[in-house]
Amino acid sequence: MVDMGMVQAITTILDALLLEEGHKIKDLKEDEQKNAYENFFVFAGMWGIGGGIGGGQDDEKDLKDFNALWKSIAKNAKIPEAGLCYDYFYDVVEQKWQSWSTKMHHYLPSDSSVAPLFSKIYVSTMHTTRLRYMIDVHLKRRKAIMFIGSAGTGKTAVIKDYLSSTDSAKISHKTINFSNFTDSLALQKNIESMVAKKSGKTYGSALNKMLICFIDDLNMP
């Protein structure tokens, strides 16, 4: 990751935390407010700088090294020692770090008499829960986000599950699959089919909704 990418990720996450949780901080005492702001920055920095680490099956050492480094730098934040720093988020109301497992959606089997295909069953984990949060933070701020990782780590599954849960009255989305033969003209035509001319050189969603474009296998061409 380039330095500016890390800065942009940190500020995007900070922006989201302050907009969504800022009203809760106002009710705290001055020392508690300072502590909350510092912990927000620690959380944003953890993902802005360390979000690109890991993602594969052989990256345990890199994750543990970053975890040790980040916890030593952010001693005042008092991130729990158990597990990795990524396993926690800061809860303003409780004024402490909480496990992502508290935000997990429990799997509920379908009531339908027809059982779903095994490959279509999606069960949330602590890892997918925090990744969904990162998608949500960036898309609500209208920022692009790129998932990286080796094949079979669930990148596409996490994103498609998120898109399927969006409000269809406000958001439209389209998947563009890249292949070895995808060129710039094909991509341009694909994007043009999703938008309509508004005025002059301005184009926007044809349905007047927020438009999310998911490019799968970005590296293929």
Phi, psi and omega per residue, in radians:
M1 nan 2.461 3.071
V2 -1.409 2.748 -3.087
D3 -1.005 -0.738 -3.095
M4 -1.151 -0.538 3.082
G5 -1.129 -0.694 3.108
M6 -1.153 -0.748 3.126
V7 -1.065 -0.769 -3.128
Q8 -1.118 -0.714 3.126
A9 -1.131 -0.744 3.138
I10 -1.078 -0.817 -3.101
T11 -1.197 -0.591 3.094
T12 -1.120 -0.798 -3.134
I13 -1.175 -0.721 3.096
L14 -1.066 -0.760 3.121
D15 -1.000 -0.793 -3.134
A16 -1.128 -0.774 -3.120
L17 -1.100 -0.728 -3.106
L18 -1.229 -0.635 3.133
L19 -1.260 -0.666 -3.057
E20 -1.545 -0.528 -3.057
E21 -2.006 -0.121 -3.046
G22 -0.989 -0.677 -3.109
H23 -1.135 -0.441 3.124
K24 -1.303 -0.547 -3.109
I25 -1.196 -0.559 -3.086
K26 -1.059 -0.428 -3.111
D27 -1.478 -0.092 -3.082
L28 -1.558 2.872 3.047
K29 -1.256 2.874 -3.043
E30 -1.014 -0.799 -3.139
D31 -1.128 -0.654 3.130
E32 -1.203 -0.620 3.087
Q33 -1.107 -0.800 3.120
K34 -1.048 -0.726 3.139
N35 -1.110 -0.714 -3.141
A36 -1.133 -0.784 3.134
Y37 -1.086 -0.713 3.135
E38 -1.131 -0.738 3.139
N39 -1.165 -0.611 3.049
F40 -1.060 -0.755 -3.135
F41 -1.162 -0.682 3.101
V42 -1.073 -0.753 3.130
F43 -1.130 -0.809 -3.131
A44 -1.110 -0.722 3.115
G45 -1.168 -0.651 3.124
M46 -1.002 -0.747 -3.118
W47 -1.515 -0.612 3.140
G48 -1.150 -0.653 -3.137
I49 -1.645 -0.749 -3.049
G50 -1.691 0.024 -3.103
G51 -1.163 -0.417 -3.126
G52 -1.574 0.082 -3.137
I53 -1.601 2.464 3.088
G54 1.496 -2.714 -3.126
G55 1.731 -0.161 3.137
G56 -2.109 -3.120 -3.083
Q57 -1.497 -0.278 -3.073
D58 -1.925 0.372 -3.034
D59 -1.847 0.265 -3.099
E60 -1.029 -0.691 -3.114
K61 -1.118 -0.764 3.140
D62 -1.088 -0.739 3.135
L63 -1.122 -0.758 -3.134
K64 -1.177 -0.646 3.121
D65 -1.127 -0.784 3.123
F66 -1.147 -0.697 3.128
N67 -1.015 -0.807 -3.139
A68 -1.130 -0.728 3.139
L69 -1.116 -0.821 -3.044
W70 -1.195 -0.686 3.128
K71 -1.195 -0.540 3.113
S72 -1.295 -0.593 3.111
I73 -1.255 -0.732 -3.049
A74 -1.766 0.935 -3.102
K75 -1.102 -0.640 -3.115
N76 -1.110 -0.444 -3.106
A77 -1.247 -0.425 3.118
K78 0.987 0.877 3.045
I79 -1.160 2.348 -3.125
P80 -0.934 2.497 -3.106
E81 -1.258 -0.537 -3.099
A82 -1.145 2.331 3.093
G83 1.256 -2.846 -3.133
L84 -1.663 2.793 3.101
C85 -1.080 -0.513 -3.136
Y86 -1.121 -0.314 -3.050
D87 -1.348 -0.039 -3.012
Y88 -2.275 2.684 2.980
F89 -2.291 2.771 -3.091
Y90 -1.593 2.181 3.127
D91 -1.700 1.971 -3.092
V92 -1.158 -0.729 -3.083
V93 -1.117 -0.814 -3.133
E94 -1.427 -0.250 -3.120
Q95 0.982 0.774 3.079
K96 -2.771 2.910 3.127
W97 -1.413 2.315 -3.117
Q98 -2.049 2.650 3.108
S99 -1.299 2.521 3.094
W100 -1.092 -0.320 3.138
S101 -1.070 -0.385 3.127
T102 -1.277 -0.280 3.139
K103 -1.822 0.014 -3.090
M104 -1.179 2.479 3.019
H105 -1.583 2.165 -3.121
H106 -1.309 2.507 -3.105
Y107 -1.284 2.235 3.090
L108 -2.034 2.063 3.130
P109 -1.048 2.606 -3.141
S110 -1.192 2.508 3.098
D111 -1.397 -0.168 -3.092
S112 -1.143 2.568 3.123
S113 -1.262 -0.362 3.115
V114 -1.608 2.046 -3.110
A115 -1.222 2.400 3.116
P116 -1.209 2.733 3.074
L117 -1.065 2.483 -3.109
F118 -1.013 -0.654 -3.110
S119 -1.226 -0.271 -3.127
K120 -1.666 -0.121 -3.139
I121 -1.322 2.253 -3.119
Y122 -2.134 2.075 3.141
V123 -2.009 2.139 -3.134
S124 -1.185 2.518 3.019
T125 -2.216 3.072 3.105
M126 -1.083 -0.642 -3.121
H127 -1.176 -0.819 -3.124
T128 -1.210 -0.514 3.128
T129 -1.124 -0.767 -3.134
R130 -1.276 -0.542 3.085
L131 -1.211 -0.677 3.065
R132 -1.059 -0.679 3.116
Y133 -1.089 -0.739 -3.138
M134 -1.147 -0.673 3.062
I135 -1.064 -0.839 -3.077
D136 -1.054 -0.780 -3.141
V137 -1.022 -0.830 -3.087
H138 -1.231 -0.748 -3.084
L139 -1.234 -0.600 3.081
K140 -1.146 -0.494 3.095
R141 -1.622 0.125 3.139
R142 0.991 0.794 3.084
K143 -2.022 2.524 3.090
A144 -1.310 2.624 3.082
I145 -2.391 2.444 3.140
M146 -2.089 2.204 3.054
F147 -1.608 2.282 3.111
I148 -2.132 2.712 3.139
G149 2.680 2.795 -3.110
S150 -1.251 2.966 -3.089
A151 -1.090 2.466 3.058
G152 1.482 0.180 -3.135
T153 -1.604 0.006 3.007
G154 1.598 0.302 -3.116
K155 -1.049 -0.911 -3.109
T156 -1.095 -0.719 -3.113
A157 -1.082 -0.744 -3.138
V158 -1.113 -0.790 -3.091
I159 -1.184 -0.763 -3.135
K160 -1.151 -0.626 3.085
D161 -1.130 -0.701 3.111
Y162 -1.119 -0.826 -3.103
L163 -1.090 -0.616 -3.127
S164 -1.193 -0.316 -3.107
S165 -1.714 0.027 -3.123
T166 -1.319 2.797 -3.124
D167 -1.367 1.918 -3.071
S168 -1.142 -0.333 3.124
A169 -1.329 -0.382 -3.093
K170 -2.020 -0.377 -3.014
I171 -2.283 2.334 2.976
S172 -2.049 2.632 -3.119
H173 -2.522 2.674 3.136
K174 -2.482 2.488 3.105
T175 -1.786 2.272 3.050
I176 -1.989 2.039 -3.129
N177 -1.641 2.114 3.099
F178 -1.510 2.600 3.056
S179 -2.402 -3.099 3.125
N180 -1.072 -0.410 -3.024
F181 -1.755 0.025 -3.140
T182 -1.212 2.233 3.073
D183 -2.108 3.098 -3.051
S184 -1.128 -0.608 -3.130
L185 -1.164 -0.732 3.123
A186 -1.101 -0.699 3.120
L187 -1.148 -0.750 -3.134
Q188 -1.058 -0.786 -3.141
K189 -1.110 -0.673 3.139
N190 -1.102 -0.769 3.140
I191 -1.206 -0.695 3.137
E192 -1.087 -0.519 3.132
S193 -1.244 -0.260 -3.104
M194 -1.651 -0.258 -3.041
V195 -2.137 2.931 3.109
A196 -2.289 2.650 -3.134
K197 -1.281 2.240 -3.132
K198 -1.688 -0.961 3.094
S199 -2.892 2.392 3.122
G200 0.994 -2.100 3.127
K201 -1.762 0.278 -3.110
T202 -1.655 2.203 3.100
Y203 -2.103 2.637 3.129
G204 -2.699 -3.132 -3.140
S205 -1.042 2.291 -3.119
A206 -1.118 -0.438 -3.073
L207 -1.736 0.153 -3.105
N208 0.976 0.662 3.060
K209 -2.062 2.907 2.978
M210 -1.193 2.271 -3.059
L211 -1.892 2.131 3.101
I212 -1.894 2.199 3.134
C213 -1.923 2.070 3.122
F214 -1.820 1.992 3.078
I215 -1.706 2.035 -3.124
D216 -1.686 2.431 -3.118
D217 1.036 0.956 -3.121
L218 -0.993 -0.535 -3.055
N219 -1.409 -0.175 -2.992
M220 -1.039 -0.795 -3.122
P221 -1.174 nan nan
